């Protein structure tokens, strides 16, 4: 049997990190559902380590704890650079475009979508995007919606 090691990058607001973690677990289930043996080596990004390293930025941006500094800008750059590197080597970009119960794509996620699009990566969305700029990027190009994901929309 040929071994494949799928790599998925999940983009979205880290304010919704619990939903992103649920999607990460769901993707693991999808990857392994028909496998004779579970894929031990697969990647779904962001990793727990990336989330932990991003925590100071999450606190500043989403929880109002502190203000942006040169140090936080440098960390933000490092985290975005890591995302772009992950996108370069991934098989699929999954956009978790949900925030506070509504369809949402922030500036960081928009950059990641554009980067993935320029790299000709497969892109899936949790919810159908409503932004005309995003919709126009996919005219004549397949994109996918994953509209029924158990517990992905914040329910427990």
C-alpha positions as CSV (number, residue, x, y, z in Angstrom):
1,X,0.0,0.0,0.0
2,X,1.3,3.4,-0.9
3,X,1.6,5.8,2.0
4,X,0.3,9.3,1.7
5,X,0.8,11.9,4.3
6,X,-1.8,14.5,3.9
7,X,-1.2,18.0,5.1
8,X,-4.1,20.5,5.8
9,X,-3.8,24.1,6.9
10,X,-6.8,25.6,8.7
11,X,-7.1,29.4,8.4
12,X,-9.5,31.5,10.5
13,X,-9.8,33.9,13.4
14,X,-7.9,32.6,16.4
15,X,-10.7,34.1,18.5
16,X,-12.5,30.9,17.4
17,X,-9.6,28.6,18.3
18,X,-11.9,26.1,19.9
19,X,-13.9,25.7,16.7
20,X,-10.6,25.4,14.8
21,X,-9.5,22.6,17.1
22,X,-12.8,20.8,16.5
23,X,-12.3,21.1,12.7
24,X,-8.8,19.8,13.2
25,X,-10.1,16.7,15.0
26,X,-12.9,16.3,12.4
27,X,-10.3,16.4,9.5
28,X,-8.3,13.8,11.3
29,X,-11.4,11.6,11.4
30,X,-12.0,12.2,7.6
31,X,-8.4,11.4,6.7
32,X,-8.5,8.1,8.6
33,X,-12.1,7.0,8.0
34,X,-11.3,4.6,5.2
35,X,-7.6,3.9,6.0
36,X,-6.6,0.3,6.7
37,X,-4.3,1.8,9.4
38,X,-4.5,5.3,10.8
39,X,-2.1,7.8,9.2
40,X,0.4,8.4,12.0
41,X,2.3,11.0,10.0
42,X,-0.1,13.6,8.8
43,X,-0.3,17.3,9.6
44,X,-3.1,19.6,10.3
45,X,-2.0,23.2,10.9
46,X,-2.1,25.2,13.2
47,X,-0.4,22.8,15.6
48,X,-0.9,23.2,19.3
49,X,2.6,24.7,19.5
50,X,1.7,27.4,16.9
51,X,-1.4,28.3,18.9
52,X,0.6,28.4,22.2
53,X,3.3,30.6,20.5
54,X,0.5,32.9,19.2
55,X,-1.2,33.3,22.6
56,X,0.3,36.8,23.3
57,X,-1.1,38.0,20.0
58,X,-4.5,36.4,20.7
59,X,-4.5,38.1,24.1
60,X,-3.8,41.5,22.5
61,X,-6.0,41.3,19.4
62,X,-9.0,39.3,20.8
63,X,-9.0,39.9,24.5
64,X,-7.7,43.5,24.8
65,X,-4.9,42.5,27.0
66,X,-2.0,44.9,26.3
67,X,-1.1,46.9,23.2
68,X,0.8,46.1,20.0
69,X,4.6,46.7,20.4
70,X,7.5,46.2,18.1
71,X,8.0,42.8,19.8
72,X,4.3,41.8,19.0
73,X,4.7,42.9,15.4
74,X,7.8,40.8,15.0
75,X,6.0,37.8,16.6
76,X,3.0,38.4,14.3
77,X,5.3,38.4,11.3
78,X,7.0,35.2,12.4
79,X,3.6,33.5,12.9
80,X,2.3,34.6,9.4
81,X,5.6,33.5,7.9
82,X,5.1,30.1,9.5
83,X,1.5,30.0,8.0
84,X,2.8,30.8,4.5
85,X,5.4,28.1,4.8
86,X,2.8,25.6,5.9
87,X,0.6,26.6,3.0
88,X,3.5,26.1,0.6
89,X,3.7,22.4,1.5
90,X,0.0,21.6,2.2
91,X,-2.5,19.6,0.1
92,X,-5.6,21.6,1.3
93,X,-6.4,24.9,2.9
94,X,-9.5,24.9,5.0
95,X,-11.0,28.3,5.8
96,X,-12.9,28.4,9.1
97,X,-14.8,31.5,8.2
98,X,-17.0,31.7,11.3
99,X,-16.6,34.2,14.1
100,X,-19.2,35.1,16.8
101,X,-21.7,32.9,15.0
102,X,-21.5,34.7,11.6
103,X,-19.6,34.3,8.4
104,X,-16.4,36.2,8.8
105,X,-13.0,36.5,7.0
106,X,-10.5,38.9,8.7
107,X,-7.5,40.5,7.1
108,X,-5.0,37.8,8.1
109,X,-7.2,35.0,6.8
110,X,-7.8,37.0,3.6
111,X,-4.0,37.2,3.1
112,X,-3.7,33.5,3.6
113,X,-6.5,32.7,1.2
114,X,-4.9,35.0,-1.4
115,X,-1.5,33.3,-0.8
116,X,-3.0,29.8,-1.1
117,X,-4.9,30.9,-4.3
118,X,-1.7,32.2,-5.8
119,X,0.0,28.9,-5.0
120,X,-2.9,27.1,-6.7
121,X,-3.9,25.2,-3.5
122,X,-7.2,23.5,-3.0
123,X,-9.3,25.7,-0.7
124,X,-12.4,24.6,1.2
125,X,-14.7,26.9,3.3
126,X,-16.8,26.1,6.3
127,X,-19.5,28.5,5.1
128,X,-20.1,29.9,1.7
129,X,-18.2,33.2,1.5
130,X,-20.2,36.3,0.9
131,X,-17.4,38.7,0.0
132,X,-17.4,39.5,-3.7
133,X,-13.6,39.7,-3.8
134,X,-13.3,36.1,-2.5
135,X,-16.1,34.8,-4.7
136,X,-14.5,36.4,-7.8
137,X,-11.2,34.5,-7.0
138,X,-13.0,31.2,-7.5
139,X,-14.9,32.0,-10.7
140,X,-14.1,29.1,-13.0
141,X,-12.0,27.4,-10.3
142,X,-13.3,24.7,-8.0
143,X,-13.7,25.5,-4.3
144,X,-15.6,23.5,-1.8
145,X,-17.9,24.1,1.0
146,X,-18.0,21.8,4.0
147,X,-21.4,22.8,5.3
148,X,-22.2,19.9,7.6
149,X,-19.4,19.4,10.2
150,X,-20.5,18.0,13.5
151,X,-19.8,20.5,16.3
152,X,-17.8,22.8,14.1
153,X,-20.1,25.8,14.5
154,X,-19.4,26.2,18.2
155,X,-22.1,23.8,19.5
156,X,-21.1,21.2,22.1
